């Protein structure tokens, strides 16, 4: 499946003491949980304990939400084959409510004598249930004494009067009905407009545990079977499923009305969550690649306008690339990719019928810029990678979901850079994958990559596993593994793994075993421990290490990267990793080293007294860790960057910069040390590196706060002096030939941050450019401001303008042709006004039932609250209009506003002022929580102020260097 800010509150000293006690208690609990999570136990699953339920064939009281509880089915019966008919009762133009009905006949093998059948069913009403067997032959009926639905366990339980005998096959025959909702899960209906006409379609999303809401089944990834699927639908629609259609016929319902019946070929052996169904009135474009018929389906006007041509062009190329790389053929005769106008998952890899949110698949031929193509290429490549990792070989259970998503997230970048070779693989991978997860995988209580099955069953909702740890950490440790054993050996091992477990299931130990086999068969790569020992240290422990290097002694030590500012954060952690250390000395690559204990001396890393003798670890992001250099090496690296930044490769420069700011944030080094490494920036021409620097020094959520400190004018002078070269380089393209940036991927992603910061720092050229481009748009509403600086231009076009510019933004916001994305940009831009009366009027507009849709008003308030002059105005507006706002939006709005206001809380007086309002509006329990959070935020802000003072003192001494 395709992958899914802080504020504040407060109180006085006694409450602060209470807060500290509460935080310590919470921390202790989280630490205990985290310690438990850091173990990879593989225990046998226990069958669910049946709960009492009313006898008979009654339906549950409405659809049960899929809770993802992870409870396992007993193993007396294993499914072999499903004959499934689905009949969505939908006609074009029909008003609803909508239902579907169906019949499923499941052939099972009995492994142990039993008089009970247990399978999954959720929100379905059973029409009848029969059991026949043993097979072969017609099979005699085994009488069903009772069918009951266990709503909490999402189970259907059939109590039998006879026994099913081990070693024999039987058929379970179940009729069912369900509601067809518009909630984007299970089997769902969605409405859209095509060629000016309102239409409906039906589609499915069954991962992880929604198959049971569509048909009774054994809804576990390891309980694979083959499927014969038949869909009954209105004749004006086409039906799609995993396999090609082999027959289209007609049938009449009880009223004599005709329906079309589309029958599909028998599927390959697969998990229930990969079954898929689409009933639509779409068109398609098609191409055949190596016998694989590829069709891209979408709204008719989108197909006619060529919006899916790019997806068609790259799909076959990526399929061929992956087949050649893995040396394993794609086993299906066709692949449909469907662009759904509404789809909650982003994309879903169903075997042979891949579904996408349409924005993830459509590319306007008039759009010349790489970033849009790259996004589509990455998503398509991810879903195609799943055809091998997830579909052909599936994880045994959800605790090893990373074998699906982590491996696929690694290959998505190989596939995308194959079809878009102008993308730099290592730069994009670090920027999109490694850096984001390093910033998440350092908090107390973050789970490990691979958990024990019991943890997943008892502690997690399955949907929570579809997170950055699974996708990005899984991809990062895969990248690391590929680096230290070599890509050649890694791919060879994956080929063996795929061949061994095709149409079956595996766990991570199976992967380690096949990699070990390949490593043992050669002599070039020698490891300090078994593959399992090395890799379990990364997948079965939460977090990641930071390496501290002492160049005087050559000592490298490791510890878990945690916040040292929290005195209790490291008390319960004693994790050790087996760490591959790639390194260079003075720019020359050195043999790979391994750190397999908490500390180790490497004599080859002792440096001489020469300032030109330097060490760089973790070359080209080959390891999943941070590096904390001693002052001697940092000083030499800083000097090297000032003299010749290109002596350090770009991806290693961004690692170095990202590491020092993260080490500062978590208390390993002082801010002054990190700032020393920014002196060279006038020579830095890589935008993705500038983005890390500016995001660290000028985080978006602190822009308005920073202006209240003496740090701001010093930061302005220091940064602008270094930003001007790269700013003027890109401003030249904006002025003269913006199309020349069509292949500059990082410009399209990060020019917004560069230009936004330049304008925020008051660079006149940036303000003038924003006014100029905004004026061109006002003169000609068809003019397109370059999309990658549109937010900045609109904000500062309004900010330096008058009510004329604001009114134009308002007019364009209400224009019928304005896209949803542009509406959000304008919603934010109108809060950039510098005149208080415009902000007051804007907030008043938010109260209107006719000027705004109701869901926009909270955004308007929050946008205003985050601006320089807006937070006081927004707070006054909220307090004055709280009865109305509370009635419309509830307490959630207040909580969001308080998070923003918390950034400005520094004194007890400010706390007391806000406390008056809370006492009048909140319930007592809410007051206590809010007060504690505000006090915590105040303490956090005081710490931030100390940091600002240190940074200001350093800048004072270095601003003119």
SEMAR-43394 format. One record per residue (C-alpha): z negated, x, y. Coordinates in steps of 0.05 Angstrom, whole numbers, padded with zeros to 5 digits, always signed. Layout:
N
ZXY;...
This chain:
961
+00000+00000+00000;+00016+00025+00069;-00045+00050+00107;-00098+00000+00158;-00300+00065+00419;-00368+00070+00435;-00410+00030+00486;-00484+00018+00499;-00552-00017+00510;-00627-00002+00525;-00704-00002+00540;-00768+00037+00560;-00807+00092+00526;-00841+00051+00472;-00774+00022+00452;-00746+00092+00452;-00800+00113+00403;-00783+00052+00361;-00710+00069+00365;-00725+00139+00340;-00765+00112+00281;-00710+00063+00264;-00656+00116+00268;-00697+00163+00224;-00707+00108+00172;-00633+00090+00174;-00614+00163+00170;-00659+00174+00109;-00628+00114+00074;-00558+00138+00089;-00573+00208+00067;-00600+00182+00001;-00538+00140-00009;-00493+00198+00009;-00529+00243-00040;-00517+00192-00094;-00444+00184-00075;-00431+00258-00083;-00429+00254-00159;-00369+00238-00203;-00399+00201-00262;-00351+00167-00310;-00392+00115-00345;-00366+00061-00391;-00355-00005-00354;-00401-00063-00371;-00372-00132-00382;-00392-00184-00330;-00450-00229-00347;-00423-00301-00348;-00458-00347-00299;-00471-00420-00314;-00418-00468-00291;-00404-00542-00299;-00363-00559-00361;-00295-00590-00360;-00230-00576-00324;-00252-00589-00252;-00227-00545-00196;-00273-00500-00156;-00291-00528-00088;-00234-00495-00051;-00203-00426-00056;-00254-00371-00068;-00246-00311-00023;-00228-00248-00062;-00291-00209-00054;-00266-00147-00088;-00331-00142-00125;-00299-00099-00178;-00332-00132-00238;-00295-00113-00302;-00268-00159-00355;-00290-00152-00428;-00241-00115-00472;-00238-00162-00533;-00168-00184-00510;-00113-00142-00480;-00051-00173-00448;+00018-00154-00475;+00065-00201-00441;+00066-00257-00389;+00115-00315-00385;+00103-00339-00314;+00133-00398-00276;+00117-00409-00203;+00137-00470-00164;+00122-00469-00089;+00128-00541-00065;+00163-00525+00000;+00224-00557+00032;+00256-00533+00098;+00227-00570+00157;+00169-00597+00116;+00104-00604+00156;+00053-00586+00102;+00000-00578+00077;+00034-00538+00022;+00017-00526-00051;+00045-00489-00110;+00040-00501-00184;+00056-00460-00245;+00049-00446-00318;+00031-00378-00349;+00034-00362-00423;+00000-00296-00437;+00010-00260-00503;-00053-00221-00520;-00076-00174-00574;-00146-00188-00601;-00185-00123-00609;-00252-00153-00630;-00268-00221-00660;-00287-00270-00605;-00295-00344-00591;-00291-00334-00515;-00231-00318-00470;-00247-00288-00402;-00194-00274-00350;-00188-00276-00275;-00174-00338-00234;-00193-00351-00161;-00180-00413-00120;-00135-00444-00172;-00143-00513-00203;-00131-00512-00277;-00086-00567-00304;-00094-00552-00377;-00109-00493-00424;-00087-00481-00496;-00093-00423-00543;-00044-00414-00600;-00040-00363-00656;-00042-00319-00692;+00029-00295-00681;+00084-00287-00704;+00107-00357-00718;+00092-00419-00677;+00018-00407-00684;-00032-00461-00695;-00075-00487-00638;-00144-00458-00629;-00183-00515-00597;-00211-00502-00527;-00280-00533-00524;-00291-00519-00450;-00255-00487-00391;-00300-00468-00334;-00288-00432-00269;-00339-00379-00247;-00325-00377-00173;-00370-00318-00156;-00339-00275-00210;-00268-00301-00198;-00263-00317-00272;-00235-00371-00317;-00275-00375-00382;-00248-00412-00443;-00299-00428-00496;-00264-00438-00564;-00284-00479-00625;-00252-00426-00670;-00251-00350-00668;-00195-00303-00650;-00190-00248-00702;-00184-00174-00688;-00115-00144-00700;-00078-00209-00686;-00037-00233-00627;-00047-00300-00592;-00017-00339-00534;-00060-00366-00477;-00025-00424-00444;-00051-00443-00375;-00025-00493-00324;-00050-00486-00253;-00043-00508-00181;-00062-00475-00115;-00058-00481-00041;-00003-00446-00003;-00037-00419+00059;-00013-00379+00119;-00065-00324+00111;-00018-00267+00088;-00056-00255+00022;-00039-00277-00048;+00021-00324-00046;+00029-00344+00026;+00075-00381+00074;+00096-00355+00141;+00138-00384+00198;+00188-00348+00240;+00248-00358+00285;+00319-00336+00266;+00381-00348+00306;+00342-00396+00350;+00320-00438+00291;+00249-00446+00264;+00245-00425+00191;+00194-00413+00136;+00189-00364+00079;+00142-00351+00020;+00119-00282+00001;+00063-00248-00037;+00012-00193-00027;-00029-00181-00090;-00063-00113-00082;-00118-00102-00098;-00144-00167-00130;-00101-00225-00104;-00058-00235-00166;-00114-00279-00193;-00105-00326-00133;-00033-00338-00154;-00037-00343-00229;-00092-00335-00282;-00087-00264-00307;-00122-00201-00330;-00124-00173-00260;-00143-00100-00272;-00097-00041-00260;-00104-00014-00331;-00088-00080-00364;-00013-00071-00359;+00038-00118-00391;+00111-00139-00386;+00131-00202-00347;+00184-00256-00352;+00183-00291-00285;+00216-00356-00264;+00213-00385-00194;+00228-00458-00177;+00249-00466-00105;+00289-00507-00055;+00365-00496-00064;+00373-00471+00007;+00329-00411-00007;+00339-00348-00049;+00284-00324-00095;+00267-00251-00108;+00220-00217-00156;+00210-00149-00187;+00271-00151-00232;+00343-00174-00222;+00358-00248-00229;+00394-00264-00295;+00402-00339-00288;+00404-00392-00233;+00401-00465-00255;+00380-00534-00230;+00323-00581-00249;+00299-00648-00223;+00227-00664-00206;+00190-00728-00223;+00224-00762-00164;+00294-00740-00183;+00299-00689-00128;+00337-00625-00146;+00307-00556-00146;+00337-00489-00162;+00307-00447-00218;+00317-00371-00213;+00301-00333-00276;+00290-00257-00275;+00299-00204-00327;+00239-00178-00366;+00199-00128-00326;+00175-00060-00346;+00102-00053-00366;+00062-00058-00302;-00003-00079-00269;-00013-00150-00243;-00023-00127-00171;+00050-00102-00171;+00081-00170-00188;+00117-00197-00127;+00152-00260-00104;+00194-00277-00043;+00228-00343-00028;+00269-00339+00036;+00333-00354+00074;+00349-00281+00091;+00412-00239+00091;+00417-00169+00064;+00457-00104+00067;+00467-00065+00002;+00485+00002-00027;+00481+00031-00097;+00451+00100-00108;+00453+00131-00178;+00457+00062-00210;+00400+00034-00168;+00424-00027-00128;+00387-00023-00061;+00385-00085-00017;+00350-00091+00050;+00333-00163+00066;+00315-00189+00136;+00326-00246+00185;+00400-00261+00191;+00404-00241+00264;+00369-00175+00249;+00419-00159+00193;+00478-00179+00237;+00454-00134+00294;+00447-00074+00248;+00371-00069+00253;+00362-00051+00179;+00421-00003+00173;+00378+00058+00183;+00330+00036+00128;+00390+00027+00082;+00417+00096+00100;+00352+00133+00083;+00327+00093+00023;+00377+00120-00027;+00370+00191+00000;+00294+00190-00009;+00301+00160-00079;+00348+00217-00099;+00304+00269-00066;+00243+00246-00105;+00281+00240-00170;+00307+00311-00163;+00240+00340-00140;+00198+00307-00194;+00252+00309-00248;+00234+00238-00269;+00285+00183-00261;+00271+00117-00226;+00270+00067-00284;+00291+00002-00250;+00363-00022-00239;+00350-00050-00170;+00304-00044-00109;+00296-00097-00056;+00263-00080+00010;+00244-00142+00049;+00227-00143+00124;+00175-00198+00134;+00164-00225+00205;+00090-00229+00189;+00055-00185+00138;-00017-00162+00139;-00011-00100+00095;+00042-00062+00136;+00080-00048+00071;+00070-00058-00004;+00102-00019-00060;+00113-00076-00111;+00158-00048-00165;+00230-00067-00149;+00210-00113-00091;+00179-00074-00034;+00154-00115+00024;+00146-00091+00096;+00122-00116+00163;+00190-00122+00196;+00171-00074+00253;+00161-00021+00199;+00232-00027+00174;+00275-00045+00234;+00310+00005+00280;+00352-00015+00339;+00418+00023+00337;+00414+00031+00413;+00348+00069+00406;+00365+00143+00407;+00295+00170+00400;+00267+00205+00338;+00197+00176+00339;+00219+00106+00317;+00263+00134+00262;+00206+00179+00240;+00157+00122+00235;+00206+00082+00191;+00222+00143+00149;+00148+00157+00136;+00133+00085+00116;+00194+00078+00072;+00181+00146+00040;+00109+00127+00026;+00128+00063-00010;+00183+00097-00049;+00134+00151-00070;+00092+00096-00101;+00148+00080-00149;+00124+00142-00187;+00051+00148-00164;+00021+00079-00172;+00076+00040-00206;+00100+00086-00262;+00032+00118-00270;-00027+00078-00244;-00099+00098-00235;-00146+00072-00289;-00191+00039-00239;-00198+00033-00164;-00248+00091-00160;-00188+00138-00167;-00145+00100-00117;-00129+00167-00085;-00084+00183-00145;-00040+00127-00118;-00049+00133-00044;-00068+00206-00033;-00011+00234-00075;+00038+00186-00044;+00014+00203+00027;+00030+00276+00011;+00100+00260-00014;+00116+00212+00043;+00119+00273+00090;+00164+00311+00043;+00211+00252+00038;+00211+00237+00112;+00224+00308+00134;+00281+00311+00082;+00318+00254+00116;+00296+00274+00186;+00299+00350+00183;+00285+00358+00257;+00213+00339+00242;+00168+00400+00230;+00132+00386+00164;+00070+00428+00176;+00061+00407+00249;+00070+00332+00234;+00026+00336+00172;-00032+00369+00209;-00025+00323+00269;-00019+00258+00229;-00060+00272+00167;-00108+00331+00168;-00135+00329+00239;-00151+00254+00239;-00189+00255+00173;-00228+00318+00192;-00254+00278+00250;-00277+00222+00204;-00300+00259+00142;-00362+00289+00175;-00408+00231+00184;-00471+00216+00144;-00456+00166+00089;-00381+00177+00085;-00363+00169+00012;-00330+00221-00032;-00256+00216-00050;-00268+00198-00123;-00329+00155-00138;-00359+00135-00204;-00336+00068-00230;-00406+00039-00224;-00408+00056-00150;-00343+00019-00138;-00367-00041-00178;-00434-00045-00144;-00429-00016-00075;-00359-00025-00047;-00313-00081-00031;-00247-00056-00061;-00210-00066+00005;-00256-00015+00038;-00225+00039-00007;-00159+00033+00030;-00182+00080+00085;-00170+00148+00116;-00210+00182+00061;-00165+00156+00007;-00100+00166+00043;-00109+00226+00088;-00163+00265+00052;-00126+00253-00013;-00062+00280+00019;-00099+00339+00050;-00130+00364-00014;-00063+00353-00049;-00031+00398+00004;-00086+00450-00008;-00076+00447-00083;-00001+00456-00075;-00013+00516-00031;-00060+00555-00076;-00024+00545-00142;+00045+00544-00108;+00089+00483-00098;+00132+00504-00157;+00074+00500-00207;+00046+00438-00174;+00112+00399-00182;+00119+00424-00253;+00050+00398-00269;+00064+00331-00236;+00127+00323-00278;+00086+00332-00342;+00033+00284-00316;+00086+00231-00300;+00120+00239-00367;+00054+00235-00405;+00027+00173-00371;+00091+00134-00355;+00079+00058-00360;+00006+00074-00370;-00056+00095-00331;-00093+00159-00314;-00155+00185-00280;-00163+00248-00239;-00185+00289-00300;-00118+00274-00331;-00084+00304-00270;-00129+00365-00272;-00114+00375-00346;-00038+00377-00334;-00044+00424-00276;-00089+00469-00318;-00036+00469-00373;+00016+00495-00325;-00030+00547-00295;-00049+00572-00364;+00024+00580-00384;+00038+00634-00331;+00006+00698-00304;+00025+00700-00229;-00029+00651-00205;-00100+00667-00226;-00157+00621-00208;-00232+00637-00203;-00251+00574-00242;-00218+00517-00279;-00174+00469-00239;-00225+00414-00253;-00284+00456-00227;-00245+00474-00164;-00218+00405-00149;-00280+00365-00168;-00316+00404-00114;-00268+00371-00064;-00261+00301-00094;-00331+00288-00120;-00371+00312-00060;-00369+00277+00007;-00349+00314+00070;-00320+00384+00075;-00344+00454+00090;-00344+00497+00152;-00335+00572+00140;-00373+00620+00185;-00343+00689+00190;-00380+00753+00210;-00329+00808+00222;-00381+00862+00229;-00405+00853+00157;-00344+00818+00127;-00390+00760+00106;-00364+00689+00099;-00414+00633+00088;-00402+00559+00077;-00441+00496+00092;-00424+00423+00099;-00396+00407+00167;-00447+00359+00198;-00475+00346+00266;-00526+00401+00280;-00551+00363+00341;-00582+00314+00292;-00643+00350+00264;-00642+00310+00199;-00567+00313+00186;-00569+00372+00138;-00636+00361+00103;-00609+00330+00040;-00544+00367+00033;-00533+00428-00010;-00460+00420-00026;-00418+00480-00045;-00342+00481-00051;-00296+00529-00087;-00253+00548-00027;-00184+00581-00025;-00181+00626+00036;-00112+00644+00062;-00115+00695+00118;-00078+00743+00162;-00100+00808+00193;-00065+00826+00258;-00009+00778+00240;+00002+00806+00169;-00009+00760+00110;-00064+00782+00061;-00077+00764-00012;-00112+00697-00024;-00187+00702-00029;-00238+00653-00059;-00307+00633-00036;-00344+00602-00095;-00416+00608-00072;-00454+00594-00008;-00442+00664+00019;-00401+00725+00000;-00384+00793+00029;-00310+00811+00033;-00305+00885+00053;-00231+00877+00069;-00250+00830+00127;-00292+00881+00164;-00255+00899+00228;-00251+00962+00269;-00274+00970+00340;-00204+00961+00366;-00196+00897+00406;-00128+00889+00373;-00158+00883+00304;-00166+00808+00290;-00172+00760+00232;-00145+00689+00224;-00167+00644+00166;-00137+00581+00136;-00066+00600+00153;-00018+00542+00162;-00073+00490+00145;-00074+00511+00072;-00147+00491+00064;-00187+00428+00080;-00242+00460+00122;-00260+00485+00191;-00272+00557+00211;-00328+00583+00256;-00311+00653+00279;-00362+00701+00307;-00360+00718+00381;-00325+00784+00367;-00265+00752+00334;-00262+00694+00382;-00260+00742+00441;-00203+00780+00408;-00165+00715+00392;-00174+00690+00463;-00145+00756+00490;-00088+00752+00440;-00071+00681+00463;-00071+00703+00536;-00025+00761+00521;+00021+00732+00468;+00005+00661+00443;+00065+00662+00396;+00031+00716+00356;-00007+00659+00325;+00037+00605+00294;+00034+00537+00328;+00000+00501+00270;-00053+00556+00268;-00062+00551+00344;-00076+00477+00339;-00125+00489+00282;-00161+00541+00324;-00166+00496+00385;-00184+00434+00345;-00238+00472+00307;-00272+00501+00368;-00277+00434+00403;-00303+00401+00339;-00353+00458+00330;-00376+00447+00402;-00384+00372+00392;-00427+00383+00330;-00471+00437+00359;-00445+00499+00323;-00421+00534+00386;-00429+00524+00461;-00376+00491+00505;-00366+00557+00542;-00339+00588+00478;-00288+00533+00468;-00266+00537+00541;-00252+00612+00533;-00195+00593+00486;-00163+00549+00539;-00149+00603+00589;-00081+00618+00559;-00055+00546+00565;-00006+00561+00621;+00035+00594+00567;+00027+00538+00516;+00092+00498+00507;+00072+00456+00446;+00056+00385+00467;+00017+00369+00403;-00031+00426+00421;-00037+00401+00492;-00054+00333+00465;-00114+00361+00426;-00138+00399+00488;-00132+00340+00535;-00161+00291+00485;-00221+00338+00478;-00231+00352+00552;-00210+00284+00580;-00223+00232+00525;-00194+00164+00544;-00261+00129+00540;-00293+00177+00590;-00238+00180+00643;-00275+00135+00692;-00343+00166+00676;-00319+00238+00688;-00300+00222+00759;-00373+00210+00775;-00392+00283+00760;-00382+00348+00797;-00343+00371+00737;-00283+00330+00759;-00257+00372+00818;-00267+00436+00779;-00232+00408+00718;-00176+00383+00763;-00164+00452+00793;-00170+00489+00726;-00127+00442+00685;-00071+00429+00736;-00061+00504+00745;-00047+00509+00670;-00011+00442+00661;+00041+00452+00716;+00091+00494+00674;+00095+00444+00617;+00089+00384+00664;+00148+00407+00707;+00189+00424+00645;+00184+00352+00620;+00186+00320+00689;+00254+00353+00698;+00280+00314+00638;+00250+00249+00663;+00285+00259+00730;+00352+00283+00705;+00366+00268+00632;+00313+00233+00592;+00362+00225+00533;+00357+00300+00522;+00288+00287+00493;+00315+00242+00438;+00299+00294+00384;+00233+00318+00414;+00185+00280+00368;+00120+00304+00399;+00145+00290+00469;+00155+00218+00449;+00085+00215+00421;+00045+00256+00471;+00080+00258+00539;+00039+00196+00555;-00026+00236+00550;+00002+00295+00590;+00030+00252+00646;-00029+00204+00645;-00077+00263+00653;-00035+00294+00708;-00037+00228+00747;-00111+00219+00733;-00123+00289+00761;-00085+00267+00824;-00023+00310+00816;+00021+00283+00873;+00086+00296+00837;+00062+00252+00779;+00039+00197+00825;+00106+00200+00862;+00145+00199+00797;+00106+00137+00774;+00120+00102+00841;+00193+00121+00838;+00205+00096+00767;+00164+00033+00779;+00204+00019+00843;+00269+00027+00804;+00243-00025+00755;+00224-00072+00813;+00294-00065+00842;+00327-00076+00775;+00285-00113+00722;+00336-00092+00670;+00320-00018+00682;+00280+00012+00624;+00223+00059+00642;+00222+00113+00588;+00179+00083+00533;+00137+00146+00522;+00109+00145+00593;+00114+00070+00607;+00039+00058+00605;+00025+00114+00655;+00082+00093+00702;+00060+00020+00702;-00013+00038+00714;-00002+00086+00771;+00056+00046+00799;+00005-00010+00809;-00051+00037+00829;-00015+00071+00887;+00020+00008+00908;-00003-00056+00941;-00006-00129+00920;+00070-00128+00918;+00070-00080+00858;+00013-00119+00826;+00050-00186+00834;+00113-00156+00803;+00072-00135+00742;+00044-00205+00738;+00114-00235+00743;+00141-00189+00688;+00080-00204+00644;+00098-00278+00647;+00172-00266+00636;+00196-00298+00571;+00235-00236+00549;+00176-00189+00555;+00157-00160+00487;+00086-00163+00460;+00080-00087+00468;+00101-00090+00541;+00055-00149+00554;-00004-00106+00531;+00020-00048+00576;+00023-00095+00636;-00043-00127+00619;-00074-00058+00624;-00033-00037+00684;-00057-00095+00727;-00128-00070+00718;-00108-00003+00750;-00106-00035+00820;-00147+00004+00871;-00163-00056+00915;-00225-00095+00894;-00197-00163+00914;-00138-00155+00866;-00186-00140+00808;-00229-00200+00827;-00167-00244+00829;-00143-00216+00762;-00209-00233+00729;-00208-00302+00759;-00138-00312+00728;-00171-00297+00662;-00213-00360+00668;-00152-00404+00674;-00129-00443+00613;-00057-00443+00638;-00046-00372+00665;-00069-00335+00602;-00074-00349+00528;-00148-00351+00512;-00147-00289+00469;-00124-00247+00529;-00184-00258+00573;-00232-00211+00536;-00179-00157+00540;-00172-00167+00615;-00247-00160+00625;-00250-00097+00582;-00190-00065+00616;-00221-00076+00684;-00289-00052+00660;-00261+00016+00639;-00229+00032+00706;-00259+00074+00763;-00279+00017+00809;-00275-00037+00757;-00338-00032+00715;-00383-00059+00770;-00334-00114+00786;-00326-00133+00713;-00401-00135+00701;-00412-00179+00763;-00357-00225+00738;-00387-00230+00668;-00457-00245+00694;-00432-00297+00744;-00389-00333+00693;-00429-00322+00630;-00441-00395+00612;-00366-00408+00610;-00349-00342+00577;-00403-00351+00525;-00379-00420+00508;-00308-00395+00499;-00318-00327+00467;-00389-00324+00442;-00435-00264+00440;-00381-00218+00414;-00350-00212+00484;-00417-00192+00514;-00427-00139+00460;-00358-00109+00474;-00371-00108+00549;-00439-00076+00538;-00406-00021+00498;-00363-00004+00558;-00421-00011+00607;-00463+00036+00564;-00421+00095+00587;-00449+00087+00657;-00523+00080+00636;-00562+00142+00657;-00629+00118+00686;-00686+00071+00670;-00670+00033+00733;-00600+00017+00706;-00631-00006+00641;-00680-00052+00677;-00624-00082+00718;-00584-00100+00656;-00647-00121+00619;-00658-00179+00667;-00591-00207+00647;-00603-00198+00572;-00671-00232+00576;-00638-00293+00607;-00579-00297+00559;-00597-00269+00491;-00642-00291+00435;-00703-00248+00424;-00676-00212+00362;-00611-00197+00399;-00651-00171+00459;-00687-00121+00416;-00623-00095+00384;-00587-00092+00450;-00644-00056+00484;-00649-00004+00429;-00574+00009+00431;-00575+00017+00507;-00633+00065+00503;-00595+00105+00451;-00533+00106+00495;-00574+00129+00554;-00600+00188+00514;-00529+00202+00492;-00505+00200+00564;-00560+00248+00585;-00537+00297+00532;-00466+00289+00557;-00489+00303+00628;-00520+00369+00604;-00454+00386+00572;-00417+00370+00636;-00464+00415+00675;-00451+00473+00627;-00376+00462+00631;-00379+00457+00707;-00417+00523+00712;-00365+00558+00668;-00307+00528+00707;-00340+00550+00772;-00335+00622+00748;-00266+00617+00716;-00228+00566+00756;-00189+00618+00795;-00173+00664+00736;
